[in-house]
């Protein structure tokens, strides 16, 4: 192996310390993202009751129905352990974690033959990745080019999204979020990071109401869960929210939210978790209908 291909010691030591390889941080196949027209990579972390750190500070009704526990129960143990390792890795040093995350992104971008792809970092979290800078020193820049033939300029970037934009990588970043402020909207537009606001149901708190109203004001779509619309049924053309009728799109057809037209409700059918007991009250509180 050429010397230029040898992983940087700082990265290798960080991986060893956390028992987690950089190239295995992102998930590339699951039922929702498999519907996307573009190859998609998603980061999944653990909820606070497992990791000890709250990655979803504005979660309320959705906390009791977290999608973290969805999927085939046969794979839960291995999947949950992997997500906890990643969470602990992020918590131990989020700045080095972002460098490892970039390695995984470059690995997949090369694997996808440099064709356009999607990136969703908040698969089961709501972290403010916009506010986490990423420092690319000359050694890491050279290694990335030698290993993956991807030119990443050295320097300090405002966020991973700014790095992607400034280095002209054909990667579309998007997320659902319950954290929405005018400053976050401005930052997301500055680096082509697409946001969809998450509605927290009939029993939403004042924080969620304020954020949803801001989303409407700023032409940001709002994702809402419906429990009484079957897979074979269509959603109503419009739903009323805060006294305003808003047109609907079916969010279950794809997870590629950045393609959605603006000023819409992204309607999602509620998926019952078969491996956890969910109370009817909790489901009613979370869903629109």
C-alpha positions as CSV (number, residue, x, y, z in Angstrom):
1,X,0.0,0.0,0.0
2,X,1.3,3.5,-0.9
3,X,2.2,5.7,2.0
4,X,-0.3,8.3,0.7
5,X,-3.1,5.8,1.3
6,X,-2.3,5.2,4.9
7,X,-4.9,6.7,7.2
8,X,-3.9,9.7,9.3
9,X,-2.8,8.7,12.8
10,X,-5.2,11.1,14.5
11,X,-8.2,9.6,12.6
12,X,-7.0,6.0,13.2
13,X,-6.5,6.6,16.9
14,X,-9.9,8.2,17.2
15,X,-11.5,5.2,15.4
16,X,-9.7,2.8,17.7
17,X,-10.7,4.7,20.8
18,X,-14.4,4.5,19.8
19,X,-14.3,1.1,18.1
20,X,-15.9,2.7,15.1
21,X,-14.6,2.9,11.5
22,X,-15.2,6.2,9.7
23,X,-16.4,4.5,6.5
24,X,-19.3,2.8,8.5
25,X,-20.9,5.9,10.0
26,X,-23.6,6.3,7.3
27,X,-26.4,4.0,6.3
28,X,-27.2,3.7,2.6
29,X,-30.2,1.4,2.5
30,X,-33.6,1.4,4.3
31,X,-37.2,1.3,3.1
32,X,-37.7,5.1,3.0
33,X,-34.5,6.2,1.3
34,X,-34.6,3.2,-1.1
35,X,-37.5,5.0,-2.8
36,X,-35.2,8.0,-3.7
37,X,-34.1,8.4,-7.2
38,X,-30.6,9.3,-6.0
39,X,-28.2,7.2,-3.9
40,X,-28.8,8.4,-0.3
41,X,-26.7,8.3,2.9
42,X,-28.2,8.8,6.3
43,X,-26.6,9.2,9.8
44,X,-28.5,7.5,12.6
45,X,-27.7,8.2,16.3
46,X,-29.2,7.1,19.6
47,X,-31.9,8.8,21.7
48,X,-31.0,10.4,25.1
49,X,-32.2,7.4,27.1
50,X,-29.4,5.4,25.5
51,X,-26.7,7.8,24.8
52,X,-27.2,10.2,27.7
53,X,-27.2,13.2,25.4
54,X,-30.3,14.8,24.0
55,X,-29.9,15.0,20.2
56,X,-33.5,16.2,19.8
57,X,-34.0,19.2,22.1
58,X,-37.4,20.3,20.8
59,X,-38.9,16.8,20.5
60,X,-42.1,16.4,22.5
61,X,-44.9,14.0,21.3
62,X,-42.6,12.3,18.8
63,X,-40.2,11.4,21.6
64,X,-42.5,8.6,22.8
65,X,-42.9,7.3,19.2
66,X,-39.3,7.6,18.1
67,X,-38.5,5.8,14.8
68,X,-35.2,4.7,16.3
69,X,-37.0,1.5,17.4
70,X,-38.5,0.7,14.0
71,X,-37.3,-2.0,11.6
72,X,-36.7,-5.7,11.8
73,X,-36.4,-6.8,15.5
74,X,-33.9,-9.5,14.5
75,X,-31.3,-6.7,13.8
76,X,-32.1,-4.4,16.7
77,X,-29.3,-5.5,19.0
78,X,-26.6,-5.0,16.5
79,X,-28.1,-1.9,15.0
80,X,-28.6,-0.2,18.4
81,X,-25.0,-1.0,19.5
82,X,-23.7,0.5,16.3
83,X,-25.8,3.7,16.7
84,X,-24.6,4.0,20.3
85,X,-21.0,3.8,19.2
86,X,-21.5,6.5,16.7
87,X,-23.3,8.7,19.3
88,X,-20.5,8.2,21.8
89,X,-18.0,9.0,19.1
90,X,-19.8,12.3,18.3
91,X,-20.1,13.1,22.0
92,X,-16.4,12.5,22.7
93,X,-15.1,15.0,20.1
94,X,-17.6,16.4,17.6
95,X,-14.9,18.2,15.6
96,X,-12.9,15.0,14.9
97,X,-16.2,13.2,14.3
98,X,-17.0,15.6,11.5
99,X,-13.6,14.8,9.9
100,X,-14.5,11.1,10.1
101,X,-17.9,11.8,8.7
102,X,-16.3,13.6,5.7
103,X,-14.2,10.5,5.1
104,X,-17.4,8.4,4.9
105,X,-19.0,10.9,2.6
106,X,-16.0,10.9,0.3
107,X,-15.9,7.1,0.4
108,X,-19.5,6.8,-0.7
109,X,-19.2,9.7,-3.2
110,X,-16.4,7.8,-4.9
111,X,-18.3,4.5,-4.6
112,X,-21.2,6.2,-6.4
113,X,-18.8,7.2,-9.2
114,X,-19.0,10.9,-8.3
115,X,-22.7,11.0,-9.4
116,X,-25.2,13.2,-7.6
117,X,-26.3,11.8,-4.2
118,X,-28.3,12.7,-1.1
119,X,-27.1,13.3,2.4
120,X,-29.3,13.3,5.5
121,X,-27.4,13.7,8.8
122,X,-30.4,13.8,11.1
123,X,-31.9,10.4,10.5
124,X,-32.9,9.9,14.2
125,X,-31.6,13.2,15.7
126,X,-32.0,17.0,15.3
127,X,-28.4,18.2,15.8
128,X,-27.4,21.7,14.6
129,X,-24.8,20.5,12.2
130,X,-24.9,24.0,10.6
131,X,-23.1,25.3,13.7
132,X,-20.3,22.7,13.8
133,X,-17.2,23.9,11.9
134,X,-15.0,21.4,10.2
135,X,-11.2,21.9,9.9
136,X,-9.4,20.4,7.0
137,X,-5.7,20.5,7.4
138,X,-3.3,19.9,4.5
139,X,-2.6,16.3,5.5
140,X,-6.2,15.4,5.5
141,X,-6.9,17.2,2.2
142,X,-4.0,15.4,0.5
143,X,-5.1,12.0,1.9
144,X,-8.6,12.5,0.7
145,X,-7.4,13.3,-2.8
146,X,-4.9,10.4,-2.9
147,X,-7.4,7.9,-1.5
148,X,-10.6,9.0,-3.3
149,X,-9.5,11.4,-6.0
150,X,-11.7,14.1,-4.5
151,X,-10.1,17.6,-4.2
152,X,-11.1,19.1,-0.9
153,X,-9.4,22.5,-0.2
154,X,-7.7,22.8,3.2
155,X,-9.1,25.4,5.6
156,X,-11.8,25.9,8.2
157,X,-15.3,25.6,7.0
158,X,-18.5,26.9,8.7
159,X,-20.1,23.5,8.5
160,X,-20.0,20.2,6.5
161,X,-22.6,21.7,4.2
162,X,-20.5,24.7,3.4
163,X,-17.6,22.4,2.6
164,X,-19.8,20.4,0.2
165,X,-21.0,23.5,-1.5
166,X,-17.6,25.3,-1.7
167,X,-15.9,22.2,-3.1
168,X,-18.6,21.7,-5.7
169,X,-19.5,18.1,-4.7
170,X,-22.8,16.9,-6.3
171,X,-24.4,16.1,-2.9
172,X,-27.8,17.4,-1.8
173,X,-28.2,17.8,1.9
174,X,-31.6,17.8,3.6
175,X,-33.3,17.1,6.9
176,X,-36.5,17.2,8.9
177,X,-36.3,19.4,11.9
178,X,-38.2,20.8,14.9
179,X,-35.6,23.5,15.5
180,X,-36.4,26.5,13.2
181,X,-35.3,30.1,13.7
182,X,-34.7,33.0,11.2
183,X,-30.9,32.6,11.8
184,X,-31.0,28.8,11.0
185,X,-33.1,29.5,7.8
186,X,-30.6,32.1,6.7
187,X,-27.6,29.7,7.3
188,X,-29.3,26.8,5.5
189,X,-30.0,28.9,2.4
190,X,-26.3,30.1,2.5
191,X,-25.1,26.5,2.0
192,X,-27.9,24.8,0.0
193,X,-29.1,22.7,3.0
194,X,-32.8,21.9,2.6
195,X,-35.1,21.9,5.7
196,X,-38.6,20.5,6.3
197,X,-40.3,21.5,9.5
198,X,-41.8,18.7,11.6
199,X,-45.3,19.3,13.0
200,X,-45.7,17.7,16.5
201,X,-49.4,16.9,16.3
202,X,-52.6,18.1,17.8
203,X,-51.0,18.5,21.3
204,X,-48.0,20.5,20.0
205,X,-46.4,22.9,22.5
206,X,-45.8,26.6,22.0
207,X,-42.3,26.1,20.7
208,X,-43.5,23.9,17.8
209,X,-46.4,26.2,17.0
210,X,-44.0,29.2,16.8
211,X,-41.6,27.2,14.5
212,X,-44.4,25.9,12.3
213,X,-45.8,29.4,11.8
214,X,-42.3,30.7,10.9
215,X,-42.1,27.9,8.4
216,X,-45.3,29.0,6.7
217,X,-44.1,32.6,6.7
218,X,-40.8,31.6,5.1
219,X,-42.2,29.1,2.5
220,X,-40.8,26.0,4.3
221,X,-42.8,22.9,4.0
222,X,-44.2,21.2,7.1
223,X,-44.2,17.4,7.5
224,X,-47.2,16.0,9.3
225,X,-48.2,12.4,10.4
226,X,-51.6,11.0,9.7
227,X,-52.8,7.8,11.3
228,X,-56.1,7.2,9.5
229,X,-54.9,7.4,5.9
230,X,-54.2,3.9,4.6
231,X,-51.4,3.1,2.2
232,X,-53.9,2.5,-0.6
233,X,-55.7,5.8,0.1
234,X,-54.8,9.3,-1.0
235,X,-54.4,12.3,1.2
236,X,-56.9,15.1,1.0
237,X,-55.8,17.9,-1.5
238,X,-55.6,20.4,1.3
239,X,-55.5,20.4,5.1
240,X,-56.2,23.4,7.4
241,X,-53.4,24.6,9.7
242,X,-53.7,27.6,11.9
243,X,-56.7,28.7,9.9
244,X,-55.1,28.4,6.5
245,X,-55.7,25.8,3.9
246,X,-52.4,24.3,2.6
247,X,-52.0,22.0,-0.3
248,X,-50.7,18.5,0.3
249,X,-48.1,16.3,-1.2
250,X,-47.6,12.6,-0.4
251,X,-44.3,12.3,1.5
252,X,-44.3,8.5,1.5
253,X,-43.5,8.4,-2.3
254,X,-40.0,9.5,-1.7
255,X,-37.7,10.9,1.1
256,X,-36.1,13.3,-1.4
257,X,-37.6,16.4,0.3
258,X,-35.5,19.0,-1.5
259,X,-37.4,18.2,-4.7
260,X,-40.8,19.1,-3.1
261,X,-42.6,22.3,-4.3
262,X,-42.8,25.0,-1.6
263,X,-45.7,26.0,0.6
264,X,-46.9,22.4,1.1
265,X,-47.8,20.0,3.8
266,X,-45.7,16.9,3.5
267,X,-48.2,14.2,4.5
268,X,-46.8,11.0,6.0
269,X,-48.7,8.0,7.1
270,X,-48.0,7.1,10.7
271,X,-46.0,3.9,10.9
272,X,-46.8,1.9,14.0
273,X,-43.7,0.4,15.7
274,X,-44.5,-3.3,16.0
275,X,-41.7,-3.8,18.6
276,X,-42.8,-1.3,21.2
277,X,-46.1,-0.6,23.0
278,X,-47.5,2.7,21.8
279,X,-50.5,4.1,23.7
280,X,-53.5,5.5,21.7
281,X,-53.2,8.7,23.5
282,X,-49.5,9.2,22.4
283,X,-50.4,8.4,18.8
284,X,-53.4,10.7,18.9
285,X,-51.3,13.5,20.3
286,X,-48.6,13.2,17.6
287,X,-50.8,12.8,14.5
288,X,-52.8,15.5,12.8
289,X,-55.9,13.4,12.3
